[in-house]
Amino acid sequence: MRARSLEQARYHSPLNQLPQTLFPDLNLPSQAQHPTGILPSQRLRDLVSNGQIIAARPIAPEQIQPSSIDLRLGSVAYRVRASFLPNEHSTVGRKLDAHTLEEISLAQPAAFERGQVYVVPLEEELNLPAHISGKANPKSTTGRLDVFTRLLTDYGREFDVVAAGYKGKLYAEIVPGTFRVVVRQGDRLSQLRLSRGVPAETDENLSELDQQFQLVFNEHDVPGSASIGGGLRFSVDLTGTHGGQAVGYRARRDAPEIDFARIAHYDPRDFWDPIYPTERRDLVLNPEEFYILASREKVRIPPQFAAEMVPYDPSVGEFRIHYAGFFDPGFGYGTDDIKGTRAVLEVRSHEVPFLLEDGQYVGRLLFERLMDIPDKLYGQGIGSSYQQQGLALSKHFRPFPQ
């Protein structure tokens, strides 16, 4: 066991220097449009100002997204024996004391190896009001590098879930899948959205939303028909209907390492093999290989909604799509001048080869209402990387030569 355990160290965190009853609940402004829903950007800033989201280093304005907050890696990482959940009887710190193999400083860039499990205490901590809960996702860039990232909380029984009224530290579990990656303190691999109540929309409400805002467009920017059933269903494009020669990319396992801080730096040919359309318009997914594909549909998220991508139906294929399945308000929408954006799919088949065919349904978008329209939307104005993407790799790569 280390000389100074994490259980002891957590009492020196910023959270424990605040009175625990100082902010018993979130004071909702009278102009809030809905009493429940996901908290928009302005409400997240309120939580920061009130000391309900805290960090030793100031939270930067660019961490606040339209309906989520980016979470930063802390100063140290722990390579552990295996993935774990603390469960209701333990903190993450106690588990780390028992199962850490190596302690790694992130004060300088450090390499995370493929297939190894790392746990990193995050800079942000929470002192949530009683009725505010949370859910986390990897950021889009993280998912497109096949870096499996999940959130842990003390006494948590589920990954990526923050219980209502949680007060404590946050941790990221990080498992590089295909590429060796270099990270450092302050890198942002995941994001957290907070909500009051359960804001999920029914299929009936989603149909009304489509009639009001037009959620789906085709490759010619013509309104398309929304397929609704357990959410907004979308399919895979294996014909290249949106232009460009390749319909996808397959990751190369002999690739060099990738530094999260290097933007538009790498030659994609060193990391990816293009996939071109076939006469049969299909693709065999090889077990445990990683693919970047795209949806046929162009979708958009109206300003007062966010969406989460989930598998269409696990019974129709043993493959996983979209590690980073959160869509902010304004995605593919802008100021109502964008006719949708394709969803990029991070795909991995499991155990057996799987035949994927053009137009096959592969996922659903579950829409969730916000409490208010956020005071900023996803798009170029806030530095969003993928607003009008086609088939797009992560922002670390230069454009693929045509």
Secondary structure as GFF3:
##gff-version 3
##sequence-region A 1 402
A	DSSP	alpha_helix	6	9	.	.	.	ID=ss1
A	DSSP	three_ten_helix	10	12	.	.	.	ID=ss2
A	DSSP	three_ten_helix	14	17	.	.	.	ID=ss3
A	DSSP	beta_strand	37	38	.	.	.	ID=ss4
A	DSSP	alpha_helix	41	49	.	.	.	ID=ss5
A	DSSP	beta_strand	53	55	.	.	.	ID=ss6
A	DSSP	three_ten_helix	61	63	.	.	.	ID=ss7
A	DSSP	beta_strand	69	72	.	.	.	ID=ss8
A	DSSP	beta_strand	76	80	.	.	.	ID=ss9
A	DSSP	alpha_helix	92	99	.	.	.	ID=ss10
A	DSSP	beta_strand	100	105	.	.	.	ID=ss11
A	DSSP	beta_strand	110	112	.	.	.	ID=ss12
A	DSSP	beta_strand	117	127	.	.	.	ID=ss13
A	DSSP	beta_strand	132	138	.	.	.	ID=ss14
A	DSSP	alpha_helix	140	143	.	.	.	ID=ss15
A	DSSP	beta_strand	147	153	.	.	.	ID=ss16
A	DSSP	beta_strand	161	162	.	.	.	ID=ss17
A	DSSP	beta_strand	167	176	.	.	.	ID=ss18
A	DSSP	beta_strand	181	183	.	.	.	ID=ss19
A	DSSP	beta_strand	188	196	.	.	.	ID=ss20
A	DSSP	alpha_helix	203	213	.	.	.	ID=ss21
A	DSSP	beta_strand	216	217	.	.	.	ID=ss22
A	DSSP	beta_strand	227	228	.	.	.	ID=ss23
A	DSSP	beta_strand	232	235	.	.	.	ID=ss24
A	DSSP	beta_strand	248	251	.	.	.	ID=ss25
A	DSSP	beta_strand	258	259	.	.	.	ID=ss26
A	DSSP	three_ten_helix	268	270	.	.	.	ID=ss27
A	DSSP	beta_strand	272	275	.	.	.	ID=ss28
A	DSSP	beta_strand	282	285	.	.	.	ID=ss29
A	DSSP	beta_strand	290	299	.	.	.	ID=ss30
A	DSSP	beta_strand	305	311	.	.	.	ID=ss31
A	DSSP	three_ten_helix	314	316	.	.	.	ID=ss32
A	DSSP	beta_strand	319	321	.	.	.	ID=ss33
A	DSSP	beta_strand	326	327	.	.	.	ID=ss34
A	DSSP	beta_strand	341	349	.	.	.	ID=ss35
A	DSSP	beta_strand	354	357	.	.	.	ID=ss36
A	DSSP	beta_strand	361	369	.	.	.	ID=ss37
A	DSSP	three_ten_helix	380	382	.	.	.	ID=ss38
###
